[in-house]
Structures are given as structure tokens and as C-alpha cells.
């Protein structure tokens, strides 16, 4: 049976369309079925009336007094934990240069979805996969070794200085241009990749130094946004612990892949195209192992996905990587048992991979690999949490000092490119937002200390950034704009934060709050809630859980962002229509204070799921 929300509040709180669902089976008119149901249903706790409406809807009206009294009474239960563990993998930035604005959408989406799952009672493990042996790391090593002639000790000195990730940003663009101008130098990349995978020599040492230092930088950047992880699995350990070898044997044994003997893929191990597109026999096969014996990215991803579900019979060793300011530890994979921590990860019942939509095909191949191995349940629980790219508005580029051509200035947005060095570093973006917010906060709160102003500005800036990244559905291309994100009006993070701050100020002015359960009896609540507007406000602060369930089912954090904005709008209406402090009636004043406290609590809770804090003042 489903429940619907009527289009008009006058029709009640819920509409039950069960009669329409039963009409064909019972061969009766829906309205006649609805009348039978209403006549024979026993009394339902919390429901005042059931009424037949239209062609067969059953409109349900709640007992306002009972609902309000239940809400003001303490002891509401928390969400029930789901069976097993959910794994969410997100961020996954190549450890070769500073994080940029595009990376932030991945991390913010993933972190918010984790917060939503945990708010619903789920047990969640957060993974951030580190590709420390890939082409991007190799290219930076090539820049250091071949172009700049730097030794490991030189790179260590650079790491000890500030903004090593910014230095590598420029170096990555430099080597990319060098390849373009000197194609023969691509051999440097091949030699470096081989050395890094073998784990031997000066090039490999440079690779380790660069990757480890950049990961530290990325972790610092993400912590500024309140984003943290449980474990950092590294590709180097997938290779050294032979995760792929185990997956390879299973794939061959179950004939999920075969050795191609002719054509362009001769000598390669491939997965037939029909495995990941059943309706297309002509779909090109996907190379899993190249003819030279090296495994492709998707091959390693299949092995990694199998480990996430506990299907490999192998695990990493782990060492502590760092402890966050709130005491939460994060671990990193290692290839040796020496000094390993007594922890274990992986083995989830459901896995969400937060990866941009351009990787949809490869994610389909990973799922096809699981199906070919007869891991159908795990394949069904492998979710590609996809999203579209983030660009910059031309106005934002100008504010950041990025020179644009006349053609780019006329575009609705400007794409970023790490290889070209065109883009916005995440830390620069955060700093710019904080500076802009600080100017506004300082002008409004001259009585506050510089530290207090900075803390408030930081909360507003981070709230603005996170909300802007979340308010669009995942399949929408975002063009980031400073002025739009930081606005205190409209659908923005600061607007929602302001609602919570304003509610807090009302409660502060009110002083000691009464014992709501003593003052607001069912009869008192019922009488007060004859005011339809107050009833709608009570319903508004009661929908957080319902919205969360809907957003999780849809896989859309944007629904929670939209709900936060609507809740702030409704509080603004409440604040305007009901002068709480001036109310002289004791019972009504108590109820208005309770609603104010509920608005504050629900705004704070919803913002918390979005990873946004409520500043002390604005």
C-alpha cells in the first residue's frame, strides 16, 4: 500500500489510493471499495478521521492534539540500523597535484550521502582510493627527474615548504606541454611507470614521496570542508598483495574472460561485449589484460570491487595514517604485516562508487565482471553514484584572476583542465569564499573579536560552497559563481544558516524554557492547532525523516538541500507571523517556543546531513 500527500491541505495529511489498486482484482468501482474499507477499518491510533473522496481516495486526517503531544514528549526513537555494512568510496583524486573545484563535487556528494546514510541508522565505511602508481603521478615524477633534474632530497625540501601540491600543479601542466611539444619524451613516462610499479630505484622513490605528500595535502583540504575517511586503500598494495592475480584466476576459471587470438586485441585477455550489453552482440570486447601482460584500470577495479564485497579471500594490512581533530582515526593500506594495526575493512553488503558520469561505461564493465563470476547479488548492490562536471562561471574566473578569451567570456561556463593548468585550486576557492564572507561578517558584527568573526565567516563560506554543490541534481552540470553561492537570500547555504541562527536568538531571548510536556497537554495542543497555519508549521518540522528516506531511495542529496531551504522559508514565515517573545498567553507562548526550538533543531539536523554547521552569528 502506498501513501500520497494531497495537493491541498484541506483534504487532510495523507491520501490512500488502495481502492484504485484493488479495483481490477475485485471488479468493483474504486469508490465502493473505499467506502467498504472506511466502514470496516478499526480505530487507528493518531488518526482522527478517514474520509472517502473523489473517485475512491481515502483521505486521512491526523489527530492534531495527539500528534503534537507525542512530538513535545521526550523519548523519540532513533533510526534502526540496517543489516551489514554499506561502503561508500569517494574523492579518489590522483595524488599528483592540488585538488581543484571539480574534485570538490565528488567529495561533497560522497560525504553528504555518507551523513545521510548514517542519519538513517546505517553502518557506513568511507573509502578514498589512492591511485599512487598511475600515469598522473608518473608525469610529475618525470617533471622532477627529467625536466628539473631534482633528486629525492630536493623533493623532500620542497615537501617541507608550504603548498607542495600547488608546486606540483604547475609542474604537471609544464610536463604536459613538454609531451605535446616533444612526443618522443613520452618514453620517459613509460620508463617511470615501469619503475614505480616495480617499486625500485630513484624514480620509484620519487613516486612514493610525491604521492604520499600530495595525499596529505588533499586530506588537509578536505578536512577544511569537514570531510573525513575511514581507510585509504592504495593501488600499490593491490599490486604487491596480488589482489589482481586472485581476481584474474577467478575470471579465467569461470570463463568470464578469454584470450583473444586474432585482430587488434590478439594476445589480450578480454571480456566479451555481450557481458556488459546483453542486447548488443556487436559490442566491442573490453581488454582486461593487455598483450604485454599489464592489467588495465578496469581490471584492477574489478579486483578492488571484489575486495569491497569480501570476495577475494584477501585483505590489506593497515597502518594509522592520521587522527582527525575530533579523534576519528583514518588508516592507510600497507603491504607488510610489520607494524600493522589490528583492524579490517571491506566486506560490505552494498557499495556506492562516487565517480563522474564519464566513467559509466567502465563501471558497467566492473558490474559485468561480477555477474560473469556469478556474484549476481553483489552486482545488483554495486551502485555507480554518478554526477556531472563542475565548471566556473566567466564572472567567477574574472574574480579569481583567470584570463579568458573573448570566446570563453561569452560561454555560460568555463571548463577546467588540469593538464592545461586551467582551473581553480580547491584551497584558493575556499580562501576566496572565506575572505568574501569575512568582509560581510565583520561589517555586521564589529563587536566580535577577529577570531570570532573568522570562525563565523569560515562556517558561512563552507556552508555556501557545500550547499551550492548539493542543490543541483547529480545529472546537472554546475557553473560555480561566488556571488550566487554567498548570497544571504535565495536558495543558498547562508540563507538556511541564517534561519537557524535567528531561531537560536529567539530561544536565547526567551530565557529558561518551560517543561513543554507539562504545559502542552493533548487538549491544549488540539485547541491551539485549530489554527491551520500552526498545524502546517508542525507538519513542516515533522518531515525530516520522511524526506531523508525519499532522498536516500532516489540517491539524491539535492532533495535534502531543497528541504533545508524550504524549511528555512517556512521558519521565516513563522517568524514573521508569530511574535514569539511578545505572546502573552502562557500556553500559546510555550507552543510557539517549542515550534521555534523544533525549527532550530530540524534546521541544524538537516544542515548537519549536508555537512554544514550553524555559525554563532551572521
N, C-alpha and C positions, 0 to 999 in steps of 0.2 A: 504494500500500500504506500502511496506517495502522499505528501502534504504539499499544498501550494499556498502562496501568500496572495490573498485577494488584491485586486488592483485598487480598491477603495477601502479605506479603514472602516467605513460604516458597515461593511459586510462581515466584520469580525477579524480575528487574528489569523485563522487558517481556513483553507478550503480543502475538502476531501473529495477527490474525483473518483472514488472507488466504484460508484454506481455505473459510471461510464465504462469502466474496465470489466464489470461483470455483466453488462447488458447483452453482449453476444452469447455468452455462456448460458445465461438464464433465459434468453429470448424474451426479455421484458423491457419496457421503457425505463430509461435511467431514473426518471423522477419517481416512478413507482418503487423501484429498488431502494432509492434513497429514503423514501418515506417509511418503508419497512425497517430499514436499518435504524433510523432515528427512533422509531417506535419501540424497538426491542432492545436497543443498547442499554445496559445498566448505567448508573451514575458514574462519572469519571472524575476522580479527584483533580481539582484545579480547573475543571471545565464548568462554566455556568450554564451554557445552552448549546444545543445542536439544532440547526435550522436548515430546512430544505430550501434551496434557492435555484432559480433558473431552470434549466432542463434536467437537473439532477445532482447539482453540487450539494454537499453538506457543509454549511458554514459553521465554524466552531468559534465560540466566544469564551474567552478565559474568565475565570473568577478573579477579578481585578484585586480585590482585597486579599484573597488567599495568596495570589502570586506576589504581591508587594510584601506581605508579611514574611513569606518564605525568603524573599530576597534580603530583607533587612535583618533577618535572624542569622546568627553565625553558623558555621559548620558546613559550608558548601563543599562537596567532594571534588577532588582533582580528577583529571582525566585518567582513564585506565591505560596502563602500558600495553602495547601490542606484543605479540609473540615474536621472539627473536630480535635481531639487531638490523637496523637499517644503516647502510653505508652511503654516505654522500661524498663524492670526490669532486673537488672544485679548486679553482685558482690555476694550478698547473702552468705556471709561467716558465718559459725557458730561462734557465739561470745564466743568462749571458749579458744582461743589461738591466737598466732600471725598468720597473713596471710602468705601463702607460695607461691612459684612460680606458682603453678597450679592455684591459685586464680587470679593471675595477668592476665592470658589469658582471663578469663571471663570478668574481669573489663575493660581491654583494648579493647577487641572486642566490648563490650556493649557501652563504652564511644565513641569509634570511630564511631559506627553505629549511635549513637545519633548526633554526629557532622555532619555526612553525611546527615542525615535527615533534620537537621536544615539548612544546607547549601543549600538544595533543597527547602527551604521555608516552611517546615513542622513545626507545633507546637508540641513540644515533652515534655512529662513529664517523668522524670527519677526517678525510684523507686529502693530502695535497701531493700529487705525484710529481717527482722531480726528475726530469729528463737530463741527467748530468753527463750523458755520453753522446748527445746528439750533434747535429750539424751546427746549430747556433753556437753552442759552447766551443766547438772546434774552430769556428770562424774567429771568435775573439782570441783564442789561443794563437791562431795564425797571425792575427794582427800584432799581438805582443811579441811573438817569436820572430817572424819573418820580416814584418814591416818595421817594427820599433826596436828589434834586437834586444828585448828585455829578458833577463834571467829570472828564475823563481824568486830570488831575493829582492829584485827590483819590484816585482809584482806585490810581494809581501809589504814593501814600504808603501806602495800605493793603497793597499787594502787598509793599512793602519791610519791613513789620512781619511778625510771626510769624503763622502759621496763617490765611492768607488764605482757604484752602479751607474752614476752619471758619466764617469770617465769611459766606462765600457760602452755606454750608449753611443758616444761619438766614435769610438774605435770600431764598433760594429758597422756603422754607416761608412766609415773610411775603408774598411776591408771589402765591403760590398761593392763600393765604387771601383776599388782596385781590381776585383774579379771582372767587372764589366769592361774595364779598360785593358786588362791583361788576362784573357781567358786561360792561357797556359798555367797561370798561378793556381788554378783550381786543383792542381796536383798537390799543392800544399794542404788543401782541405782533406784530400783523400789520405795523405800520409798521417795527418794529425788525427783523423778519425780512427785509423788503424791503431795508432799508438795509444789513444785514450781507451779504446775497447780492450787492448791488451793490458793496459794498466801499468806500463813500464816506460821508463825514460823521462827526460825533461819535459817533453810535450804533455805526457800524462800527468806529471806533477803540476804543470801549469793549469791543466784542465781541472784538477781537483781544487786548486787554490781559487780559481775563478768561480767555479760552480758553488763551492761552499760559501764563499764570501758574498756572492750575489743572493743566495738563498737567505742569508742573514739580513741583507738589505730588504728583500721582499717581505720577510717576516715583520721587520720593523714598520714598513709601510702599511701592511695590512692591520697591524695592531693599532695603528692610529685610527683605523675605522672600526675597531672593536672586533676584528676578525681573528679567530684562533683555530687551531687544528689539534687533532689527537695524534696523528702519525704522518711522517713524511717518507713514503716508500720511494726508493731511488732506483733508477734504471740500472745503475751499475751493479746492484745486488741481484736484480732479476737475471743479469748475465752471469755473474760469478757464482750464484747459487743454482744455476742451471734450471730456472723456472721454465724457460722456453723449451729446454730439452725434454722435460717431463710432458709438457703440453704437446710437443711435436710427436712424441711416441704415441700418445693417445689419439691424435689426429690421424696418424698413419694407420694405427691398429684398427680404428673404426672406419677407415676409408673415407674420412671427411675431406682429405686432400689426396692428390695423386701427382706422380712425377710426369711432367709433360715431356714428350719425346720429339715433338716437331713444332714448327712455326716459331713465332717470335719469343715464346716462353719456353723453348726447348731447354731442358736441364733444370727447370724451376719446379718447385713444389707449388701447386696451385689449388685453389678451391673453385669448383665449377660454379659458373654464374647462376645456374638454376638453384643453387643452395641459398642464395640471398635474394632471388627474384623468381619465385616459382612460376610466374606467368610468362617468363622470358627465357626460353631455351637458348636464344642467341646472345644473351647477356655475356659479355667478356668474362673469362675466368679471372680471379684475383690472385696475384702472386703473393704467396705467403713466405717462401724462401727463394731467394734469388739463385741463379745458376752458379754463382761464386760461393754459395753456402751461407751468405749473410741473411739474417731474418729481417723482414720488413717491419715497419711500425705496427701494422695491423696484426702481424703475427705475435709480436710482444704484447700487444693489447689483449689478444685472446688469452694468453698465458696469465696476464695480470687480472683479467676479469675472472678467470677460473680460480685464481687465488682468493679473490674477494669473496667468492662463494664457498671457499674451503674445499675445492675440487681437485687441487693439485697434490695433496698429501705432503706439502712443503710449507715452510714459513720462513720469514726473515728472522734474523737476530735484531735486537733493538738496543739502542743507547739513548739516554736522555739527551735531548737537543737544547732545550731551554725550559724555564718555568716562567709563565706569564706573571704579570703584576698581581693578578687575582689568585695566584697559587696553582693554576692549572698547568700540568706538565705536558709537553709535546715530545714525542720520541721520533728518532730517525732510524731507518733500516741500516743494518751493517751486515757484512758477510761472514764475520767470525763470532764465535761464542765467547771469546775473551772479553770480559767486562760487560757482557750483555745484561740487560735488565730483565727481571722475571715477569715480562708482560707478553701478551699476544694480541694480534689484531687480525682483521679479516673474518671470514666465516659468517657473512651476513645472509639474511633471508631475502633482502631486496637491495638493489644497488642503483643509485642515481648518479649518472655521469654528467656533470655540468660542462658541456662542450658546445662551442658555437655551431650554428646550423650548417656551416660549410663542411663539417665533419660527419654529416648524417650518413653518407654512403659508407664510410669506414665503420661507423657504429653499427650499421646494418650487417656488415660482414662479421663483426665480433659476435653479434647475436646469432648469425647463421652458423658460426663455428660452434657455439654452444648447442644449437639444435642438431647439428651434424654429429655431435658427440652424444646425442640422446639426453642432454640436460635440458629438457623442454621447460620444466618448472623454472629453472634459473634463467633461461632465455626470456620467458614471459616476465620475469622480475628484473630484467635488465632495462632500465629506463634511460633513454637519452634525453636529458633535461636541456634542450637546445635553446638558443637565443640568437638574435641578430646583432649586428655590429654596432659599435658606438663611434660616432663621428663628432666633429665640432662645428658649431655654427660659425660662419665667417666673422660675426661680431666677437665671439669668444676668442678666435685666433688673433684678431687685432689686439684685444686686451692682453693677450699673452706675448705679444711682440712677434708673432709668426707672420712673416711676409707672404702675401698671397698674390698670385697673378690676377689680372683683371677677370680672367675666366673663372677662377676659383671664387673670387668675391661675388660673382653672380650666381653661384650654386647655392642650393638650400643648405648643404652641409659639405664639409671637407673631410675626406677620409684620411686616416693616419697610416703611416708606413714606417716601421722600424728600420727596414733596410735603407730607406732614403733619409732616415733621421728626422722625418716629418711627423710630429706627434707631440703629445703633451704628457710629460712625465707625471705620474700619479702624485708624487710628493710636491711638485710645483703646483699642481692643480689644488691640492689640499691647502698648501700655504697661501695661495691666492684667495681661496674661499675664506680662510680664517682672517686674513688681512681685511677683506671687504666686510665681513661680519663684525670684526673688532671696531672698525670705524663707526658703524651704526650703533653697536652696543655702548661704546664709550660716550657717544654724543647723548645717549638717552640715560646713562647711569653714571654721571660724574662723581657721585658719592661713593662708588665702589672702588676698591683697590685695583691696581693694574692686574694682579694675579686673578682676582675675581672676574674682571672684565674678560681676560684671556680665556679663562675656563668656560665662561658662558659663550663667548664667540666660537670657541672650538666645538662645543656641543651643537651650536646652531649651524656651523659650517658643515660638520659631518652629517648632521640631520638633513641638511639641504641636499648634499651630494647623494646620500643613500636614498632619500625619497625620490629624487629625480631619476635615479637608475631603476627604481622599483615601480614607479607609477605607470610605466608603459608595459603593455603585454609583451611577452618574451619574443613574439614574432615581429616586433616593431623595430625599425632602425631608429636609433636615438641620435639627435643632433644636440650635443650639450651646449647650454648657454648659461653664463654666470648670472645675468640679471633675472632670468626666468627662475632659476633654481633658488636664488636667495630672497626672492620676493616674500614679504610678510603677508601678502594677500594672494588669493587664488589657491590652486591645488599644489601646495608646496610643503616641505617638511617644516619650515619655520611657522607656517600658519597653524599646523597641527600642534606643534610645541607650544605656541602661544596660548592655545585653548587650555592645555594642561596647566601652564603657568598661571593663567588667570583664575582657573578653578582653585588652584592652590592658595592664591592670595585671598580669595573669599573665605576659605576654610581657616586661614590664618587670622583674618579679621574677626571671625566668629568666636574665636577662643575655644574654650572647652566644649566638646560636642556632647549632646545628651546620649543616653542609652536608647538607641533607636528602637530596639525590640520591646522596650518597656513602654515607650510613648506611642509607637505606631502599631496599634493593635489591628487585627483584620478589619474590624468595624471602622476604625479611623481611616485606614488605608482605602477602604471601599468608598467612604464618603468623599475623601479628597480626590479620588480618581474618577469621580463623576465629571471632573474637568478633563475633557478629551485630550487637550494639549498635554497635560501632565501625564496621562496614560501613554501617549505616544513617546514622551521622553523616557518613561520607564521601559517601554519596549526597546527604545534605541540603545539603552545601556545594557540590555539583556541579550544582544545578538552577537556578541563577540565569538562565542563558541560555535554558533551556527555558521558564521562567516568563515571561521577558521576551517571547519570541516569542508565547506564548499570550496575554499581556496586550495586546500590540500588535494581534494578529489580532482580538481581541474589542473593542479600543478601550476597555479598562477599566483605568485606573491603580489601581483598587481591588484588582486581583489582585496587583499588585506590593506594595501596602501590606500585604495579607494575608500574602504570602510573607515580608515582612520580619518581621512579628510571629511567624509560625511558626518562622522561622529563629532568632529570639531565644529562643523557647520551647525549641527543640531545643538551643541552646547552654546554656541554663540546666540542662537535663537532663544534658548532657555535663559541665558544671562541677561538678554535684552528684555524679555517678557516678565521675568520673576525677580524683583529686587530682594534677594535673599536676606541680606542684613537688615533691611528696613521692615521686613514682615513682622507684624505684632502678634499674630495668632501663634500660640506655642506649638500646637500640633502641626500646623502648616509649615511653620518655620523649621521644625525638626525634619519634616519630609523634604523640604527644599534643600536643607543642608545635606541630608542623606543622598539626594539625587546629585548634588554638587560633588560629594565625595565619590559617588559612583562614576560620574563623568571623568573625574580626575583619575580614578583607578583604571577605568577602561581605556582611556587615552594613553595612560602610562603603560598599561599591559600591551596594547596594540602597537605602540611605538617600540616597545621592547622587542616584540617579534620582528619588527623591521630593523632592529639594531640601532635604534635612535634613542638617546637619553633626553630627559627633560631638564633643561638648564634651570638654575636657581632663579634667574630673572632674564628679561629680554628688553 
